Amino acid sequence: MSTDSFQLTTNPFSQQGRVPRFFETPELVQRYNLIKHLIQNSEQLLLVLADMGSGKTSLLKQLHTQANENWWIYQIDSTPALSSEVLLSNLLAEFKVGHEGKPSTVALENLRTHIAATRYKSQLPILLVDDAHLLPLATLKLLVELAMQGEAQTRIRVVLFCEPQITSILATPDFAIVHDSLIHTLDIPTLKKSQVKDYIQFYLKGTNYYYQNGFDDERLIDDIFEQSAGHPNEINLLAYQALQKYVGQQQTLHTTPQPDKNNLLWAGLGILGLLFAVAAWLYWTMPELFLGKQPKPIEITMPVQPLVATDSLQSHTHVIPEDTAPPIVKLSIDDNKPLTKDEQWLIQQNGEHYTLQVMGTHDPMNLSVFIQKYQLANVRMFETQYQNKAWYVLVTGVYSSRSAADQALSQLPEPLKQQSKPWVRRLSGIQTAIRR
């Protein structure tokens, strides 16, 4: 690689200004195929849940670019400022329907008529909604109604890509239609440790750093995985930092002045000449050095230091007793706020395992009432952020496999499931939320 190649002018892991790239894993391909199947064949609302930075947008873009031939897709990039009136107006414009000056009820009927006409032509109208949890309640309610109310032929397929807290929003009385209906909920799996290196190389393909990048160091890959908990967005950040360090080292190596070989040769010859001159002078001034006359030997006595044996370095495994509380860990964003015992316990669990999220709320007192109401045991609470406010989440149980977690979910009381819409969540996503 030439010196000019060691110039990191762009971030190969950045998604800004680019079409998100879709890194395939067996788990993600399985989710992708299932989503396509449900869109094509199911009338139910579909939620795709994942924490921030887990690849929701990449998956949405992949669905959009690889759509079935009969799909009519409209994509919504959610913001808190997108009102239900603006959304309705935008949808009518996409269907090329005039709506100026018409009441919202009339506009909505016109929209449903054109949805039915589109489906009559064997086209399936679909709304792909990114970051749906950011939408105002009225706008989110309109989307749910378009997906779940009215005659089947007048409904539109709606896929909400959102963060997990939307389950608590949908559990409120405003969304009673959701409480009594079947909806499909899927999560996006995080990357496994064995997939991290391939993921990084996937983004480096086509750059100057595809073959030389420093990511052959397995310790570096392990460190990136541990810090990111397998979340793609975190991996992107850590990989870019590692690449910057590697490029800086290579630039230093290639710009350090190297000694001239000719100069080294002449310097060596000069030293040899000097040694020859000294030897000649000694021969003429002290010939006994060369004629065998040896000086009287001098005996030198030195104290002998005893050898000290040193122990070889050994590794030790420290086991923390179960009844010993783990050390207090400070949050990076607020050094005055330690993690709770529940949060410490969640951080220490295997990130590949699963738990059940049963409730989320801005008021932690609601969690206490919820626990008492349903007599829940083995629960843990952690704090994160939602809509710039503290968001308290209640989880229960730890399961080593998704199937075990699904079985536990099915055994929860029906009133609880109707009220809070619990779902299966991977612990690595919770650990990332706590670390933030």
N, C-alpha and C positions, 0 to 999 in steps of 0.2 A: 504494500500500500504506500503510495507516495505521500510526501509531506503535505501536499495540498489536500489530500483526502481526509486529513485529520482536522477538518473544520466542521463543527456542528452548527450549521446555519439554521436548521429546522428541527423541530421535535417530532421524531417519527411516531411517537405514541400519542400525539395530540389528536383530538377529534374535531377541533375547531376548524370550520371552513371546509371540512371533508365529509364525504359520505361515510358513515360509520362502517367499519369493516367487521365482518361476521366470522369469528373464529369458532370453528365447529368442534364440539366435543360430543361423545356419544350421548351424554345426558342432555345437552342442549338441543341436539338434533331430534331427540325423542320428544322434548317439549315442543319444538317447532312443528314437527309433523302432527302432533296432537292438536295444537292450536289451529292449524290449517284444517284439520278434519272437523273440529268443532265449529269453526266459522262456516264451513260449507254445509254441515248437516244438522246443526243444533240451533234452536230458536232462543236459547237461554243467553242471558248476559254473561260475558266472559271477563274475568279479572286476571291479569298477569301481575303478580306481586313480587317485588324485590326491593331491597334497600338501594339508596342512591349509589350510583357508580357500579351497579351489578350487570349492566348491559341491556337494560330495557329498550333504550332507543335503538341500539344496534339490531336487536331482534325485530322491533317494529319496522325499521327500514328494510330488513331482509324480507319480511312479509310483503311489504309494499312493492319491492322490486321483483319478487318472485311470485307475484299474485297469479291466481288461476285466471284463465281467459275470460270467464264469465263474471269476474269481480269488478264492481264499480266502487272505487275507493276514494274516500275523502279523509285526509289526515288533519287532526287538530293538535296544535301545539299549545298546551294549556298555560294560562296565566291567571292570576287572581282578578284581572281586569276584564276577562271575557264574560260578558253578561249573557243571559239566556236569549235576550232580544237580538244581540249581535250574532250569536251562534245560529239562531233561526234564520236571520237574514242571509248569512253566509251560505247556509245549506240551500236555501231557495235560489240563490244566485248560481250555485253549482248545478242545480237542476234547470237553470235558465228559466226561472219562473218570476214574473213581475210581481212585486209585493209592496211597492211603495204606497203608503197611506192606508193599508189594510189593517184591521185589528189583528192581534196576535192569534186569536182563536181561528180566524179565517185563514191566516197565513199557515197555521199548523195543519189545518184540514187540506189546504193546497199541497203542502209538503207530503202528507200521507198519500194523497192521490197520486202524486208523481212517483213516490216509492213503489206503490202498487203497480203503476204502469211500467216502471223499470223492471220489476220482478216478472211481470207478464211477458216481457221480452226475453225472459230467461237470463237476465242479468241480476246479480245479487249485490245490492247497495250495502256498503260496509263503512263504518266509522272507526278509524284507528286513532285513539286518543292517548297522547303522550303526557305523562305527569298529571293524570286526572285528579290526583289528590290536591292539586293547587287550585282547582276550579271553585268558583262560588257555589254555594249549595243549590241555588236556583238553576244554575247551568247544569250541574251534575244531575239534578232531578229531571231536567228536560231530556238528557241523554238516556237515563234509565227508563223514562216513560216511552221514548221512541223505540227502545229495544224490547219492552215488556208489555206495553198496553196496546189495545186495539186488536183488530183482526190480524191474523198471522201475515197475510199478504201486504198489510200496510206497515209492518214493522221493518226496522233497519237493524242489521247486525252491528253491535257495538262491542268493541274490545277496549277495555280500560287498562292501560299500562300505568301502574301507580305503586307508591310505597305502601307498606303494610297498614299504616294508620287509617287508610280508607275503609277498612272493615269496621272500625268503630264509628265512622261517619255514617256508613250505611245501616248501622244498627240503631240509629235514632228514629224517632217517630215519623220524621219527614219522609222516610223511605220504607213505609209500611208494605209497599208492593214487593219489596225485596224479601221481607221477613217470611212471606207466605209462598215464595216461589223458589224453584231450584235455580241456582247460579253456579257456574263453573269457576273454580279458583285454581290457578297454577302458580308455581313459584319458578324463579330462574335460579338454577344451581350455581354456586360459586365454583371456581376452578380448584382442582386437586393439586397437590404438590407436584405430582408427576406431569402435570399439564402446563405448569408455569413457564418452563424453559421454551417449550414449543410455542406458547402464546407470544412470548417476547420475540422469538425468531420470526413468527408470522408477521409482526409489525415492522421488523427490520428488513424483510425481504424487499429487494429492489433498491436498497440504500448501500452506501459505501461500507456499512458496518455489518453486513449480513454474515461475513466470514470471520471478521476480526472485531470482537466487541466486548470481550471480558466475561461473557456469560457462561463460559465453559466451567467456571468455578462453581462447583456444586454448593459450596458454603454460601456463596452469594445468592444462589437461587433459593436455598433454604431460608435465608434471612429475609428475602423479599416475600416469600410465602408466609412466614410467621408474622411479619408486620402488616401484610395486606389481608390476611385471613382469606385469601383466594378471590378478593373482589377485583375485577378488571381495572376499575378506575384507580384504585390504590396501587395496583401493579404497574400501571402506566406511569404514575408519578415516581415510584421508587426505581423503576427501570431507567427512566430518563436521568435521574440523579446519578445512578451507577454509570450510565453511558457517558455523561458529562465528565465524571471523574476519570474514566478510562481514556477518553479523548485528550484530556489535559495531561495525563501521564505520557501518552504517545507523542504529543506535541513537544513536551520537555525533552523526551528521549531523542527526537529527530532534529531538534534545534540546538542541542548542546554541541559546541565546537569540538571536533575530533582532531587529535594530533596528526600532523602530516607525517606520512611514512618515510619520506626522504629525509626530513629533519631528524627523525629517530635514528635512521641509518648513520648519518654523519655524526650525530651525538655519540653513538656507540663506537664508531671508529676513533673519535677523539679521545674517549676514555681509554680504549686499548692502547693508543699511542702514549698517553700519559703514564699508564702502568708500565709500558716497556721502558720509558725514560727513567722512571724511578728504579726499576730493576737494574738497569745499566749502571746507574750511579751507585747503588749498593754494592754491585760486583767490584767496582774499582775502589771504593772506600773501605769496605769490610769484606774482603775476599774469604775470610774464615767462614762466613755464612754459607758459601758455596763449595768450600774445600774440605768439609767434614769435621772441622774443629768446632765442638759444641760447647756452649757455656755450661757452667756447673748448674745442675738442676736445682731448682728452688722448691722446697716442699711447702705446700700450702695446706693448712688444716682448717676445715670448715665444719661447724656443727651440723649434724645431720638432723633435719626436721622430720618428725614422725608423720607418716601419711595419715590423713583423716578420712575415714570412710563416710560417704554421703549417701543418704537414702535416695533411691530413684523416685521421680515424681509419679504419684499415683492419683487416680481419679477417685472421688468419693461421691456417693449418692446420699443426699440428705433427705430423709423421709419426714414430712411434717405430720405429726400426730393429728388424727381427725378432730380431736377436741381442742386443738390449738388454732386460734384465729389467724388467718393469713395477714401479712403486713399491710398497713394502709398504703394504698397506691394513689398518687395525686393525678388528677385529670390534667392533661397538657393545656387545656384551654382555661383552666382556673385553678391555680396552685393552692387556693384557700378552700377548695371543695374536695374532700377525699371521697373515694368510692365507698358505697355502702357495702356491708357484708354480703348482701345478695348479689351485688354487681361483681365483687371480687370472686365470689363462688362461680358465677356465670363465666367470667373471664378464664377461669382455670379448667373449664370443661373442654372436652374434645370438640373442636369446631366442626368436625364431620358428623356429629350426632344431631339429633333433632329434639325440639320441644314443641309445646302447644301454646300459642299466644291466645289468651282467652279474653283480654280486654285492654283497651288503651283509653286514657282520659287526661284532661288538663288538671283535674282536681284529684289528688291522691286519696281524699276521703271516700271518693266513689269506689275505689278498689277495696277498701275495708268493708263497705256495705255489700259489695259484690261477693267477697269471700264468705262473709257471714250468711248471706242469702242462700248460697249454693253449697255451704259447708265444704269448701275446698281445702285440701291439704297438699303439702309438697309444692307450694307456690313460691315464686321469686318475683321481685319487682325491680325494674331498672328505669332510669331516667334518660330521655333523649330530647330532641327538639322537634316541634311541629308548629308551623306558622309563627315562627319566632317566639314561641312560648314553650315552657317546660311541658313535656309529654310523658306521662307515667304509664308503663306497660307491665302487664301481669302475665307471667308464663307459668306453666305447670308441667312437671315431668321431664325426664331426659330419656331418649330412645336411640338405640344404636343404629336403627334402620328406618327408612321412610315407611315401610310397610307396618312396622310396629307402631310408629307414630299415628299412621292413618287408622289403625285399629283402635288405639286409645281415643282418637278424636271421635270415632263412631260411637264410643261408649259413654260420652259425656251426656248429661241430662238434656233432653230435648228443649226444655224452657231456656236453659243456658245457651244452647246453640241458636235458638230463635232470637235471643236478646243481643248477643255479642258477636255472632258469626265467627267463632274461633277457627284458627287455621294452623297448619303445620309449618314450622319455621326452622331453618337450619341455624344452629348455634353460632356459626361463624359470622352470620349477618348481625346477630345480636351483639357479639363481641366487638364488631366494628362500630356499631352504633354507640356502645358504651365508651369506646376509646375516643370517639369524637367528642 
